[in-house]
Amino acid sequence: MAENDTLFETIIENEFEKNNIAVFDRGLNSSAKFSMIDKANKLFVTRINPTKNYKIIKIISEQIQEINTLNIEKDLMVTPRNHDGKYIQTPLRLKVARSKKNNEQIYFISNIEDLTSEEITEIYKMRWDIEVFFRFVKQAVNLNHLVSRSHNGILVMLYMTLITAMLLLIYKHVNNVSDYKIAKIKFTNELDQELLKEIIIACKGDPNLLRNRASP
């Protein structure tokens, strides 16, 4: 329930431009909240667990449509039933698909009526790029936990992490380094040397002496 509320509040509280689309996972699964997001004039695409708890308003298509790794079996306008057993009043678009890989049945639900099945499933697929990014900043840039609980502190930490991530990616690309860990070690070592050099220069010293001392 905590994720249900947190995701919902994040979507509702954020300002959306006209054609922006909120894409989220099954952590938010309340039909009543789907309805409230629609009433807030915010577009969304998500996936829900396979269910029969919906009332069909309109059958858009029951012709199997093959797209990439999925077969879309049904395209419906429905009113889902909420956790309290009542059907919501907001019609939503439900796409029933089946995975070509493992035959798993997959349900996509959205309040967008003017996009094709392929476009809606591709929009949801793009969500994985965010997961890949989160994994990158956790593993490569060590953003494992927040050191501040204030709004400003969290923003500062995120911005600093993103700047570090961009510098690391640029370094990896420019120097043709194949592995992020190796790139991070080399980048850190070179940055340490440059900072030490600047400190020596600021203290009216000669950084070449340090380089000569470090040479075998």
C-alpha positions as CSV (number, residue, x, y, z in Angstrom):
1,M,0.0,0.0,0.0
2,A,2.9,2.4,0.7
3,E,4.1,2.2,-2.9
4,N,0.5,2.6,-4.1
5,D,0.3,5.9,-2.2
6,T,3.8,7.1,-2.9
7,L,3.7,6.6,-6.7
8,F,0.2,8.1,-6.9
9,E,1.2,11.2,-4.9
10,T,4.3,11.7,-7.0
11,I,2.3,11.6,-10.2
12,I,-0.5,13.9,-8.9
13,E,1.8,16.5,-7.4
14,N,4.2,16.9,-10.4
15,E,3.4,19.4,-13.1
16,F,2.9,17.7,-16.5
17,E,3.1,19.3,-19.9
18,K,0.2,18.6,-22.2
19,N,1.5,15.4,-23.9
20,N,3.7,14.0,-21.1
21,I,2.9,10.5,-20.1
22,A,3.4,8.9,-16.6
23,V,4.8,5.4,-17.0
24,F,4.9,3.3,-13.8
25,D,5.0,-0.3,-12.7
26,R,2.6,-2.6,-10.8
27,G,3.5,-1.0,-7.5
28,L,0.6,1.4,-8.2
29,N,-2.4,-1.0,-8.9
30,S,-5.5,0.8,-7.5
31,S,-8.2,1.3,-10.1
32,A,-9.6,4.2,-8.0
33,K,-6.2,6.0,-8.3
34,F,-6.1,5.3,-12.0
35,S,-9.4,7.1,-12.2
36,M,-8.1,10.1,-10.1
37,I,-5.0,10.4,-12.4
38,D,-7.3,10.5,-15.4
39,K,-9.5,13.2,-13.7
40,A,-6.3,15.2,-13.1
41,N,-5.9,15.3,-16.9
42,K,-2.6,13.3,-16.7
43,L,-1.9,10.6,-19.3
44,F,-0.5,7.2,-18.1
45,V,0.6,3.8,-19.2
46,T,1.1,0.9,-16.8
47,R,0.9,-2.8,-16.5
48,I,-1.4,-4.7,-14.2
49,N,-1.6,-8.3,-13.1
50,P,-3.9,-10.5,-15.2
51,T,-7.5,-10.2,-14.0
52,K,-11.1,-10.6,-14.8
53,N,-12.2,-7.8,-12.5
54,Y,-13.4,-5.4,-15.2
55,K,-16.5,-4.6,-17.2
56,I,-16.2,-4.4,-21.0
57,I,-17.5,-1.1,-22.3
58,K,-16.3,-1.5,-25.9
59,I,-14.4,-4.0,-27.9
60,I,-11.9,-2.1,-30.0
61,S,-10.3,-5.2,-31.5
62,E,-10.0,-9.0,-30.8
63,Q,-7.9,-9.7,-33.8
64,I,-4.4,-10.9,-32.8
65,Q,-1.8,-8.3,-33.6
66,E,1.9,-9.3,-33.7
67,I,4.3,-6.7,-32.4
68,N,8.0,-7.3,-31.5
69,T,8.0,-9.8,-28.7
70,L,4.3,-9.8,-28.0
71,N,1.0,-10.8,-29.6
72,I,-1.8,-8.4,-28.7
73,E,-4.9,-10.5,-28.3
74,K,-7.5,-7.9,-27.2
75,D,-7.9,-4.2,-27.2
76,L,-10.8,-3.1,-25.0
77,M,-12.3,-0.2,-23.3
78,V,-13.2,-1.3,-19.7
79,T,-14.1,-0.1,-16.3
80,P,-12.0,-2.0,-13.8
81,R,-13.2,-3.1,-10.4
82,N,-11.5,-1.5,-7.4
83,H,-10.3,-3.3,-4.2
84,D,-13.7,-2.4,-2.5
85,G,-15.5,-4.4,-5.2
86,K,-17.0,-1.4,-7.0
87,Y,-16.4,-0.6,-10.6
88,I,-14.9,2.8,-11.3
89,Q,-16.8,5.2,-13.5
90,T,-13.7,6.1,-15.7
91,P,-13.4,4.0,-18.9
92,L,-9.8,2.9,-19.4
93,R,-8.1,1.1,-22.3
94,L,-7.0,-2.4,-21.6
95,K,-4.7,-4.4,-23.9
96,V,-4.4,-8.1,-23.3
97,A,-1.1,-9.4,-24.7
98,R,0.9,-12.7,-24.6
99,S,4.6,-13.0,-24.6
100,K,6.1,-14.9,-27.5
101,K,9.0,-16.0,-25.3
102,N,7.3,-17.7,-22.5
103,N,3.5,-17.5,-23.3
104,E,3.0,-15.3,-20.3
105,Q,-0.2,-13.2,-20.4
106,I,0.4,-9.5,-19.9
107,Y,-2.1,-6.7,-19.3
108,F,-1.4,-3.1,-20.1
109,I,-3.8,-0.4,-19.0
110,S,-3.9,3.3,-20.0
111,N,-6.2,6.3,-20.4
112,I,-4.8,7.1,-23.8
113,E,-7.2,6.4,-26.7
114,D,-5.4,7.7,-29.7
115,L,-2.2,5.6,-29.7
116,T,-1.7,2.2,-31.4
117,S,-1.1,-1.0,-29.4
118,E,2.6,-0.9,-30.5
119,E,3.0,2.6,-29.4
120,I,1.5,1.9,-25.9
121,T,3.6,-1.2,-25.4
122,E,6.8,0.6,-26.6
123,I,6.1,3.5,-24.1
124,Y,5.9,0.9,-21.3
125,K,9.1,-0.8,-22.6
126,M,10.9,2.6,-22.3
127,R,10.4,2.4,-18.6
128,W,13.2,-0.2,-18.4
129,D,15.7,2.5,-19.5
130,I,15.0,4.2,-16.1
131,E,15.7,0.9,-14.3
132,V,19.0,0.5,-16.2
133,F,19.9,4.1,-15.2
134,F,19.1,3.5,-11.5
135,R,21.2,0.3,-11.6
136,F,24.1,2.3,-13.1
137,V,24.1,5.1,-10.5
138,K,23.9,2.5,-7.7
139,Q,26.7,0.3,-9.0
140,A,29.0,2.7,-10.9
141,V,28.5,5.9,-8.9
142,N,27.7,4.3,-5.5
143,L,24.4,6.0,-4.9
144,N,23.3,3.4,-2.5
145,H,21.6,5.5,0.1
146,L,20.6,9.1,0.8
147,V,22.8,11.0,3.3
148,S,20.2,13.8,3.7
149,R,16.4,13.6,4.3
150,S,15.7,17.2,3.4
151,H,14.3,18.1,0.0
152,N,17.2,20.4,-0.8
153,G,19.8,17.9,0.5
154,I,18.4,15.1,-1.7
155,L,18.4,17.4,-4.8
156,V,22.0,18.4,-4.1
157,M,23.0,14.8,-3.8
158,L,21.2,13.8,-7.0
159,Y,22.6,16.6,-9.0
160,M,26.2,15.9,-7.8
161,T,25.6,12.2,-8.7
162,L,24.4,13.0,-12.2
163,I,27.3,15.4,-12.8
164,T,29.7,12.6,-11.7
165,A,27.9,10.1,-13.8
166,M,28.2,12.3,-16.9
167,L,31.9,12.9,-16.3
168,L,32.5,9.2,-15.9
169,L,30.6,8.4,-19.1
170,I,32.6,11.1,-21.0
171,Y,35.9,9.8,-19.6
172,K,35.0,6.2,-20.5
173,H,34.1,7.2,-24.0
174,V,37.0,9.5,-24.7
175,N,39.6,7.0,-23.4
176,N,38.0,3.9,-24.9
177,V,37.7,2.2,-21.6
178,S,35.6,-0.9,-21.8
179,D,34.6,-1.3,-18.1
180,Y,32.9,1.3,-15.8
181,K,34.9,0.1,-12.8
182,I,38.2,0.5,-14.5
183,A,37.1,3.9,-15.9
184,K,36.1,5.0,-12.4
185,I,39.5,3.9,-10.9
186,K,41.5,5.6,-13.7
187,F,39.3,8.7,-13.6
188,T,39.6,9.0,-9.8
189,N,43.4,8.5,-9.9
190,E,43.9,11.1,-12.6
191,L,41.6,13.6,-10.8
192,D,43.6,13.1,-7.6
193,Q,46.8,13.9,-9.4
194,E,45.4,17.0,-11.0
195,L,44.0,18.3,-7.7
196,L,47.3,17.6,-6.0
197,K,49.1,19.5,-8.8
198,E,46.8,22.5,-8.5
199,I,47.4,22.5,-4.7
200,I,51.2,22.5,-5.2
201,I,51.0,25.3,-7.7
202,A,48.7,27.3,-5.4
203,C,51.4,26.9,-2.7
204,K,54.1,28.2,-5.0
205,G,55.6,24.8,-5.4
206,D,56.8,22.8,-8.5
207,P,54.6,19.9,-9.4
208,N,57.3,18.5,-11.6
209,L,59.2,17.5,-8.4
210,L,56.4,15.3,-7.3
211,R,56.2,13.7,-10.8
212,N,60.0,13.1,-10.7
213,R,59.7,11.6,-7.1
214,A,56.9,9.3,-8.3
215,S,59.0,8.0,-11.3
216,P,60.8,4.7,-10.8
